[in-house]
Amino acid sequence: MPISGLVVTLSDDEQQSTEAMAALEADDRITVGDRQKNRLPIVAETGSIDEGHRLVRDELPDIEGVVFVDVVTVKFEKGRC
Amino acid sequence: MDRRDFLKVSAMAAATTAATRMAYGQEAGALDEQVADRAADTVEWNKAPCRFCGVGCTLQVGVDNGRVVAVSGDRKAEVNQGTACVKGYHAGSILYGADRLQQPLKREGDDFVEITWNEAIGIIADRIEEDPEKFAFYGSGQWTIPEGYAVQKFMRGGVRSNHLDPNARLCMASAVTGFLAVYGVDEPAGTYTDLDECDVLINWGNNPAEMHPVLFSRVVDRRAKGEEVEIIDMGLRRSRTTDHSQHFIRFNPHTDIAIALGIAHLLIENDTYDKDFVENHCNFRGNTDPLTLQGEEISFEKFKEEIQKYTPEHVEELSGVDADTIRMLGDRFGDPDLRITSLWCMGMNQHTRGTAVNSLVHGIHLLSGHFGRPGDSPTSLTGQPSACGTVREVGTLAHALPGGRVIANEEERGHIEEHWNVPEGRIPSEPGYHTVKMWENFCTPEDEGGDVNTIWVQVTNPGQSMPNLNNLFYPARELEEKFLIVSDVYPTATTKYADLVLPSAMWVEKNGVYGNSERRTQQWFKMVEPPGDAREDLWQVLAVARELYDRGFETMRDADGEFLFRIEDDDGNEVPVHNYNRFDEVNVDRALYEEYRPLTHYKQKNVAPYDVLVEKRGLRWPVVETEDGVWEETEFRFAEFDDPFVDEGAEFQFYHSPTGDDRALIWFHPQEPPAEEPDDDYPFWLSTGRVLEHWHTGTMTMRIPQLRRAMPQAYVEVHRKDARRLKISDGETVKLETRRGSMELPVWINGRGRVPEGTLFVPFFDERMMINDLTLSDHDPHSKQPDYKKCAARLQKIGRREGEG
């Protein structure tokens, strides 16, 4: 079960970034950390590597108010690459 | 706390640290908490360029009690503007791997024994004295400029061997030959400023989102500011760059040449080429038989005739890219109101026709007039921090001399001999062996013509990064007469096979000067001591030179009988810096850099004075002093509005034109097949490359726990349909094989990059899975750079051949 540490860059538009924060907090797979200006650290726990990729590549960038997603760390279960 | 919770907590800690640093740069909020507590009083911050890629981010390095405790992006740095990538943030940790080499080691049978530096220096001097012409030096674009200059002088002027080449031969040699073929002088006309100004960014076989992330974020951040920039990703597989691109254009391997020809065809066909620019500033060039880098003059009519057949439909047949997409590219280049920047790196360079495709991409920019305005530029990137500064400018290539000179030119050899005060004829007139040839000779018995017997390797890891290792590295280890010397900071795949291992200082354990991909020269000072008895690569070279001088090795003397590397204090007294406890008495870096600097003026590559660089976050050459004493850099070469060497009224002036008339050359090169293609026995394309977390062979980044955990091992990316057909599941270990070797490694279906059906991708960072046992040594005829991006391979479940189910 991959666990990823990510940094989400939020939009400078306050309303959009607030909505993005709310969307992220509502996602069971995501733990939201302390926002640092427009950078938001999050941890994503997904059921598979593929799901993790979809999340990072497609789902997170598709959220209105999310400008960029940086992957800081990805931790896999033993035996997975 | 269970393991899962622990992983989540540590992932959040890493993400928070990164987010804080990204948000606050080097402010206290950017530091790890434990460091922040101490930061105000005890941490001393100084600038240094990042140790990793060629982007050249400036970092602020925090030192406390003799140890690097924090690294932060430098807010004053134009390149990175306070940011750094995941590797850069962890750069401090590269100094503190548990297994740093700390003592010279000599091989005795299967073991290494510790020896003294005096013994080590003596052994190297013995090897050189015995056979100077069979001695070779293999370095890299990680040498600092003073280190590279010292080795240049040591080899050409002292040992009198031109067998000096860097790993940059494997990395950007085709970019060099491309620039030389087109402009007559190396290195990009534009700078990173083009990324801030372009309307369209085309990545040609390039994945900057992972390989040059800070640079790529400069482009993506423009969108956050409401600017529009269209990103076109052309490549063999989808990557993280694709995720940010409006267009992904997947082409058949080796057909980027056809695409460039198709664009040129459309510019002519649609009459959208820039007639004024072409008429006033360009000549046309075609190939000769045999091939030469100079080629032969052809007319515009002949050029038109040659590209006539590269219609969008024909290019579609060749490349697999649909004709409408080729037309879209033609339209972009045909639109004079757009600003277009092309960006490339290994995809175009690691190519058996690298010079051709480099020349063609320059050509479509020239033909369309998308050149010489901010945002209109063909620009190559480098993978190493000083591939430009040390390799291309200092000239640590087998055929080169400092400042853009070449060994084959007698007059240019004379410049250097005069500058070094050595007798005429001191520098041998024959160029040395390029990388592949050097290692081929090292792997060939002497009685069969293998005339390289000793190689001294510094700041690189050829035992992992050379292609086709089964031919170009391992065989030498079976030959008694061959002797391998390796200076490095950690045990590597190369030190494992060495006869002599020298422990080196690295990065901020020494002074340094690097030159990045945009002609920016950056300086830094030593901040911490190296561990144990590790010493600077520069000192190692000077110590061997002095040992030879003391033994009476005649060519370690100049024309007046003085030591070639006489370093003086402010009063003109010699300081014996070869004596290590006196090495820090003077700034040897400054002395060598200032000796080198006048040599950069010959081809208008004027680098800034050392003392000016001390105050700056780098300056982009040519740097010239204005009447009021300010040293001004140049953003756009060959363009009158910015380049001080362009004549007034010229608008554009290619003042090192190969044709001597201030014009750049637009080349025609035909599409030709690759060196190896998939067939019934080896049905897959295999491509190799890098990943975000690890830098090149991983010797540094695999020792950073956060990066190692993030990407712990190599893998083979496989398309889901291929995996299904071969009954291979995600994570399963498979056998990957080419005509040169085989290996076992785990499968990542789709993987981080998404390969198309019939293609495999393997990163080369993992020394436990040596993909370069399998790669090709076939190389470009001009640049001699091998092709790591495409060869034929097969994949099989362990114990079963492909197709057997």
Interface residues (C-beta under 8 A of the other chain):
Chain A: M1 I3 S4 G5 L6 V7 T9 S11 D12 T31 G33 D34 R35 Q36 K37 N38 R39 L40 P41 I42 V43 E45 I49 D50 H53 R57 P61 V67 F68 D70 V71 V72 T73 V74 K75 F76 G79 R80 C81
Chain B: R4 L7 K8 S10 A11 M12 A13 A14 A15 T16 A18 A19 T20 M22 A23 Y24 G29 V86 P213 S217 V220 D221 R223 A224 R240 D243 L692 Q706 R709 A710 M711 P712 Q713 A714 Y715 D730 G731 P746 V747 W748 I749 N750 R752
